[in-house]
Amino acid sequence: MEADKDLYFKGYYIPRPFSLLVKGGTTSVLQQELQSKNEVAAYDMQGISRIQQQGAQDLEKIDAGAYAYLGGSMRMPRNEGEIIKRIFVSLTANVELSNEEAEQEDELKGCSFYTGLASLDEALDYINKVRATDFGDDTDFEIWMAEGTYKPRNARKDADPETGEPNQRQNSFVIPQGVQIFGGFSGEENYSYGLDKLFNKGELKDLKESTDADILNLLDARESGDLNSNGITEPWEMAHPTILSGHVNLSAKEKNVYHVLYSKADAQVSGLGGVTLDGLTIMDGETYNVMKGRSEVGRGAGIYTVGVDYKLVRCRLLNNKAVRGGAVYALNANVTSVGSIFAGNGTVEDAEIGNDVDESEGWNIRGGALYLAGADKAYWLKAVNTLWANNGTDIGTEDNPSWGGAVAVSGIGEVDLMNNTFVRNKAGQYAAVYVESTSNNASKMTNTAVWGNECAGNPVHLATTGIKNSAFDVELGVQTDGFVLLDQENNAVNGPRFDDPSTVAGTEGNKVSAKWEPVAISVLVDAGDGQLAAAESDMTQATGAYKEWMTGDFASYNTLYMKSTASRYAGPTGPDGKPMVKKIDIGVFEYQYPEKLSDRDIVYVATTESGKRDGSSWDNATSDLRGALNAMANATGGLKTEKEVHIKSGTYTMGNNLIVGDIAYQISMNR
């Protein structure tokens, strides 16, 4: 809660409408027990019943605080037309209602950020109640969440008995199928569902009839923020973060819930789709330290899903700990990641594999960030523009090392990785990616950088025939298409030239301020499979592996990249000073060639870029030596006839595709 009492109370500490206190107390069942056994009052000081009803049923929760609040729950629909399919949640909803609006408060609740629900749990409860009706069982829902930190308030009724007596660590957001949750909103957006206006807020934008394209445009319009101050607004950087946190601080030792999000397929709604999370942070889940049998225990601290596919878009999964699948454990389910980051996820302290775990599952620790398993169907991980940094597993022993510091996939599962970056992950073996099946397996890794990971041997266990146009800091032992060998020294000639990488692998080295974009031209630049014509800016007109990946279900994300001016396709100038074809880079980040160098009289070049990186001074040096030479040889502006390129000492590099024969720097002189 915040210190501002006006967010929660009106008058003399009476809960205001839409307050977090309304239906934010204990359960009605416990209240009844206290009334019958301890003679706790059934009414508050106003004479309002602590336990309230909706229809003929008691509401599950009572209000928190000395005063109860009459009403305060979403009205249950009487038919399909009354279902609220886009539900709004805000911790700080604080609108003053007119007298007429106050009489229909329950009808307004959840219909806008101004009249939003105060918790995600309430929205999920509404969805479950609607789906229990004979007219709402096949309804898809969206939940729109304003900024803030939300913690699960309800213990799962089906929590595994192995996790002990009921306690807050068993709390989870239980996400059913067919639900999309969108975060990153300020809470001041005037969106609504079925409302034209509010007395104190004026006209509202009713989204009731909005198309999927309309919704995607609104999601793209969310305000971004440069959280790590690297001058780039990554897609997962929201100016108004919506955080789903498992940090309940139960005791000095046990502080986090076992699973922040929990999903399990329901045969009764098999026709509904999976779960989509967009613009959310999922963090601080921590499972039990022993993985047992085939149960949930020890698996999936951030997200645990059985049979329910998950799509993660513009999400952050941070600091989740489990025996397997710190951030995500998916059983018989597919996982998609688009423009997201997994960082600081790993193994819970004193992790063990229980004696009752079947041998087919393996008896070692796996999947610091993500673990996929299953037997009922083919399942996969598909990830694009996703950063995996400083995830890790306990090393294990020499005879039983851990696998997959970032990603582990068991059985017949597959991965399809496009423009990912795996850096500073740690495991006993295969610190970046472990895919168990390497025969008759369609796993692919394309345009992906693997650097600085710590383990014995190769950081990736994947059929080498599926690796193309990717860069490693170890030899693969076989020839693969477009392979780039990286130096293990970041700023070496053949190093990745990351701006400010973490220096220690694993969760212990995780650095929130780490910057994984290139600070200079490196061997990763223009080395990927994908290109866009020099004069073209529409990414849908590109060709190559990246464009081919972004088809079908992913077509709507084809143009999703950084929210700043960075482009997914950026290209150099030719010897004549004119733009060349824009080739895609390896990894998440695309090097942005400086523009308008030809308008300068002097261009400053250094092996490491700084400031604006536009070559205007030493403080704003570019590393594009080739571009600087081309620009000054084909100047289009400036005040002087004689042009200069000032080059700082060092060793410079460029993509092999720009070298013509034995000539690296070829210049055509126009004057």
N, C-alpha and C positions, 0 to 999 in steps of 0.2 A: 504494500500500500504506500501511497504518497503522503507527505506531511500536510497537504492542503485538505482541510476537513470539508471544504465546500464540494469536493469531488464525491463525498459520501453522504453528507448530512444536509438537512434543511431544518431551519428552526433550532429547537433544543435537542440536537443529536438524534433526531428522527431520520431514518434513511430516506434519501431523496429518490425519486424515480430513476431507474436504470443504474442504481448504485451497485457496486461490487458486493455490498453487504446483503442485498436482497437475494434471498435463497442461496446465500453464501455461507450458511452455518452448518451445523451437524445434520445428521439424517433424522427424518421423522421417526424412524424405528428407535433410534437411541433416545430421542425426546420422550417417546412413549414409555420406554424403560425407566427413564429418570422420573417421570411423573408417577408411575405405579410403585416403584421401589424406594425412591428417595423423596417423594412428595414435592418434586420440583413443580413450580406453577405452570399450568397449561396455558395461561394468558400473560401478556405483557402488561405494563403499567397503564396502557390505554384501553385494556380490555380486549385486545385483538388476539385471537387464537395463535399460538405458536405454530401449530400444525394447520396448514391450509389445504384446501381441496381444489382440484380441477375436475369438474364433472362430479363423479361419485368416488373418485380416487384421491387418496392423500398425496400431496406433492412429496417428492423424495427428500427435499431439503427444507430446513427452516431458515429464517433470517438470522444473521449474526448481529450481536449487539443487544443493548437493553430494550430497545423498541422494535417491535415487529412492524412489517409493512403489509398492508392489505392489497393483495394482487401481486403484480410484478412478474408474471410468467407469460410466455407467448401463448396466445389463444390457439387452441387446437382446432384445425380445420374441420368443417362438417362435410366437405366434398372436395374433389380434386381442384376445383377452381380457387379455393381458399388457401391452398398450400403455399407457403413462403419458400420458394426454391432457391433464392439467393438470400442468405442470412448474414446479417452484419454483426460484428463483435467489436467492442471497444471498451477498454478499461477506464476511459475518461469521458464517456458520454455524459453530458451535463446540460441538456437543453431544458429550458423552462417552457412548460406546456401551457397553452391557453386553457380556459375552463372547459371548452368543448373538447379539446384534445385529451385533457386529463380523464374525461369520462370514457374514452376509448383507448386508454394507455396500453392494455394488453394486446390490442389490435396493431398498435404502432411498434411494439417491442420487436426488435430484430429486423426491422424493415429499413433502417438507415444507420449510418455511423452515429448520428445524433441521438437515436433511440435504440442503440444497439444492446445486445446481450453483453453481460459483463464477464463471461467466461466461455471458453471453447466447449467446456463440458455441457453447458446449457444448450448450445447449438446441436451437439451430438445427441443429446437426450431428446430434443425435438424431432430430429431425423428418425431416430429409432421408434418414437411413438407414432409418427406419421406412417412409417413403413409397416407398422402393426395393424393399420386399418385395411379395409378391403379395397380402398381406392388409391392408396399411396405406396403400395408395396414395391412398385417398379419405378419409383421417382428418383431421378438424379438430382443431386444438390450441390450448391456452391456455398462456401463460407468465406466471407470477406473480413479480414482481420486488420485492425488498426495496430499501430506500433505499441510496444510494451512487452513485458515478460510474463508469459502465461505458464502456470504450473498445474499439472493434473490434480484435481481435487477429489476424484472418486476412485476408490479401490476397486479393482476388477473382481467381480463375483466369482470368476472361474480361475483365479490365480492358482498356480500349482501349489499344492500343500507343502511341497519341499521348501518353499520360500518362507515357511514359518507361519506363526499366528498373524491374523490381519494387522497390517500396519501401513504407514504412508508409503513405504517402498514399493508396495503393490499397486500404487496409484498409476494409472496410465490414461492417455487419451486413446480411447478405443475407436478407431476409424473404420467405419463399415465400407463396403464396396460402393462404387458409384458416387464418390464424394471428391470434390476438388476444393482445396483450401488455398486461398490467395492472401499473402501478407505484404508488408511493406507500405501500407497506407498511413497517412498522417492522422486520419480520423476526422479531418476537416473537409474531405471530399463530399460533395453534395449528392452522392449517389443514393438511390433508394430502390426498393422493390414495391411497386404499387402505390407509392406516395407522390403526389404532385407538389406538395409544399408543406411547410411547418410554420406556425405563426411567428416564431422568433428566428427562423432561418431562411424564410423566403422560398423561392422556387427550387425544386429538387429535380435531379436528372433520373427519371424512372427507367430502370434497366430491365423491367419485366419482360419486354419484348425484344431485347437486344440479341443480336446474332452472335455466333462464335467469333466472327471477325471483329465485331464491335468490342467484345470483351478483351480479345487479344490486344487491340489498340489501347484500351484503358490500362491494361497491365504494362504495356510498353511505356506508358506515360507516367508511371510512378517515378517519384523523385529519387535519384541516385546520389550516393555520397562516396567520396574517395576516402575510405576508412583507413587505408594503410599509407596514404599520402604519397602515392607513386605517380600522380598525374594522370592515372587511368582509372576510370570507374568500371570495374569489372561487373559483369551482369549480376553477381551475387551481392554486390555492395548497395544496400538500400539506405537512403538517408533516414528512413524511419523503420528501423529493424523490428520485425515481429519475431520474438524468440519463444520457442517452446522448450522450456527448461525442466530438467529432472531434479534440480537441486532443491530438495525439501528440507535438508538440514535436520534429519531425524535425531541424530546424536553426534557426538564428537567424532565417531568413527564411521557411522553409516549416514551419509548425507544425501545420497541420490536414489531415485527410483530405479527399479529393475529395467523397465522399458518406458521410454518417454511416449512412444507411439506403438500401438499394438493393433494388428489386424488379423482376422481369421476368416477364411471363406465361409459363406453361408449358402448352403445348397438351395435355400428358399429364394434367394435373389441372384441366382447364377447368371441371369441375363444382363445384370448391370456390369459396368466396366470396373477398372481398378481405381486406385487412389492417385490423385495428382496433387503435389505440393509445389507451390510457386511463390518465391520470395520469402521463404521462411528460414529461420535458424533452428536446428535441432541439436541440443547440446546437454551434456552433463547427465546422461544416463549411465548406470553402473550395475551390471548384473551380479548375481550371486557368484562366488568365486569358484564353484565347482560345476562343471557341465555334467548333467545327469541324463541318462537314458535317452529317450527321444522327446523329451519335454522341452519347455521353453527355458528351463533353468540353465543359466550360463551363456545364453545366446541372445544377441541383438539388443544392445542397450539403448541405442537411439531409436531404431525401428526394428520391430519384430513382426514378420508377416508370414503367414502360412496360406498359400493359395491365392493371395491377393496381389496383383501386379502394382508396382509403385513407379510413378514418373516424378523425378525430382528436377525442377526447373528453377534456375537462379537461386539455389539453396546453399546454405552453409551447414555442414555437419561437423561439429566440433567437440572434442574432449569427451567422447563416449568410450566406455570401457566394458569389455566382455571377455569371456573365454574364446568365443568365436563370434566374429561380426560385431566389432565395437560399435560402429555407426549403423550398420544394416545387417540383419540376418534374414535371408529370404529362402523359404522352403517351398519348392514347387511353385515358384513365382518369378516373374521377370522384373528386372529393375532397369530403368532408363535414367540417365543423368545428362542434363543439358545445361551448360553454362553454370556449373556448380563447383564447390570446393569441399574436399574432405581433408581435414587437418587436425592433428593431435589426437586421433582416435587410436585406441590400442587395447592392450590386455589388462584385465582387472588384476589387482594385487593378489599374490599367492594363488594364481590360477591353477586349476587341476582338471584333468579329465577323469570322470567317475568310472568306477569299475563296471557299472551297468551300461556303459556306452557300447553299442554294437561295433564289432571289429570293422564292418564295412564303412563306418563313418571315420575311421582313423582315430588314433589315440594321441595325436599331437595338437598343439595350439595352431590355429589358422585364422587368417583374415582379420588383420588389425583394424581395417576400416570397413570392409565389406566381405560377406561370406554368402555364397550361393550353394544350395544343396537341393536334392530331390530325386525322386524315382518315378513319379506318376506321369511326368511329361518332359519334353525337352524344354529347357529353361535357359535364360541368357541374361547377360549384362550388356547393355548398349550405352556407351558414353561418348559424348562429343564436347570439346572445349571445356574439359573438366580437369581440375588441378588436384593432385593427390600429394600432399606434402606432410612430412614428419608424422606419418602414421607408423605403427609398429606392433610387433608381437614380442613377447618374451622369447629370448633366443632358444630356450629349451636345452637339451643335452646333446652331446656328440652323437649318441645313438638314436635320439628322438628329437631332432631339431624342429622348430616351428617353420611354417610355410606361409608365404603371402603376407608380408608386412602391410601392404595396402589392400590387395584383392586376392581372394582365394575362391576357387570354384571346384567343387567336387563332382564326382560321377560323370555324367554326360553333358554337363553344363558347358556353355560357350560364352565367349566374350567377343564384342565387336567395338574396338576402341579407335576413335577418329580424333586426331588433334588433341590428345591428352598430354599431360606433363606429370611424370612420376619422379619426385625429388625427395631425397633425404628420408625415405622410408626404411624400415629396419626389420629384419627377421633372421632366424637361423639360416634359412635358405629361401631364395626367390623373394627378395625383399619388396619387389614391385608387384609382380603378378604371378600367381600360381594357378594354372589350369590343369586339372588332373589328367584329362584325356587328351592325348596328343595324336592319336591315330583316328582317322575318319572323323576328324573334328574340324568344324568350319570356323574356328576362332580366328579373328583378324586383329592386327595392330597396324594402323596406318597413320602417317604424319605425327608420330608420337615420340616424345623425348623422355629418355630414361637416364637419370644422372644423379650421382651422389648418394645412391642407396647402399645400405650396409648389410652384407650377408656373405656367406661362403659361396663362391662361384657366381654363376650368372644370376642377375636379379629377376629374370623372367623365365618361367617354365611354360612354354607355348610352342606349338609346332612352328618351326622357323619358316615354313612355306607360307604362313599367314602374316609374316612381318614384312611390311613394305614402306619405303620412304620414311624410315624411323631412325632415330639417333640413340646410341648407347655409349656409355663410357667404358665398355668392355667389348672384346671381340666375341662375335657369335660363333665363330668356328666354321660357318658356312656362308656362302655368298647370298645375299638377299637384295631384291630390287631397291635401289635408292638408299642403301645403307650408309649412314654417316657415323664415323667413329669420333666420339667426343673425348677431349682431354679431361682428366679428372681434376685439373686445376681450372677453376671457373674463368679466369681472365687470360688463360693461355691462348695462343693463336687459334687453336682448334677447340677452345673451350666454349661453353654455351653463352658466356658473357651476361649472366643474370645480373640485375641491378644490385640487389642486396639480399643474397640467399642466406638461409640459416646455415650454420657451420657444423652442427652436430645432428646425426641421423636419429630417427626415432622420436617418440613423444617428448622425451626429455629435451630435445633440441627445438621443439616447436616455437616459432616466433611469430606473434601476431603481425608484426610490422615487416615481415619478410617480403621482398619484392622480387617476383619471378619473371618479370618482363625483361627483354634484352636491353642492355644499356649501350650496346654498340652492335654493329653488323657482325654476325658470327656465322659459323658453318650451318646453323639452323635456318638462316634466312634464305628464302626462295628455294628451299630444298624439298618441299612437300609435293604431293600429287594433287594439283588443282590450279586453275588459272582463270583469269578474267582479262578480256581484251583491254588494251591500253586506254582507249577512249570510253570504256564502259564503266558505269558506277553501280548498275543494277546487279546485285549478287545472284539473282535468279538466272542470269545469263551466263554464268560461269560454266566451265567444263572440268572434268576430272573426278577423282575419287571423293573429294569432299562434297561436291554437288550431288553426286550419285548417292551418297549416304543420306543426304538431306532430302529424301523423297518419301512418298507414302505418309505414314503417321508423323514424320518429322518435317514435312514440307512447311508447316506453319512456323517452324523455327529456323528456316533457311537463312533469314537475314538477322537472326539474333546473335549479336556479338557484344563488344564492349559498348557501354552507354556514352562514352566520350566520343571524340572525333576519330578514334581508331577504326580502321577498316580491316575486315578479315582478309582482303586481298590488297596488297600494296606492292608497287613495283618501282624499279630504278629507271633512270633515264639512259638512253642509248648514247653511242659516241657522238651523235649529232645533237645531243641535248634534248631530244624529244622523248616522251614517255614510252617505255617498253611494256610488253605484256606483264601483267601483275601475277606473279606466281605466289602460291600460298607457302607459308613457313611451316616448319615442324614445331609442334607444341601448341599450347593454348594461346600464346601471345604472338602477335604479328608485329614485326619490326616496321615502324612507320618512317619511310624515307622522307627527309626534309624537303619542303616545297619552296619554290621561288629562289633557289640558290642563284639562278642566273640573273636575278635583279640586283645582286650585290657587287661591290667592287672588290671586296676581300672575303674569302671564306676560310674559317678557322676549323682545322681538322685535328682530332685527337683519337687515340685508340679507345678511350672511354668517354662517352658523351656526358654532358652536364647541362644544367639549366633548361633553357627552352629547346636545346638540341637542334637549333636552326642554323648553326655556323656563323652567327653574327659577331661572336667574340670568343675569347678563350673560355669565358664563363658560360658560354652557350654553344660549346663546340659540338660538331657532328663527327661521326666516325665514317661517314660516307665519302671516302677519298675519291673513289671513282666518280661519284656524282658531282663532287666539287670540281674536279678537273673538267668534266664534260660541261658543267654550267659555265665556268669561266672561259672555256674555249668557244662557247656559243651563247655569250651574254645577251640578254634581252633588256637590260636596264642598268641602273647605276649612274654615277656621275663621271666616271673616268673611262678612258679608252683602254688603258693598260690595267689588266686584272691580275689579282694575286691569290694564290692558295698558300696559306700558312699551315705547315704540317708539323705537328708535334712528333718527337722521336718515338719510335715504337714499331711493332710489326703489324701490318694491316692484312685483312683477309677479305674474301668475297666468295659468293656462291660459285661452284664449279660451272654452273650453266652460263655464267657471264664471261668465262675464259674462252677465247677464240684461238684454237691451236695452242701455241706457246705464249700468246699475248694476253696478259691480264688487264692492263689498262690501255685501252685503245681509244684514241681521241680523233674526232674529225673537226678540223678548224674551218670555221666560217669566215673569220676575219683575223 
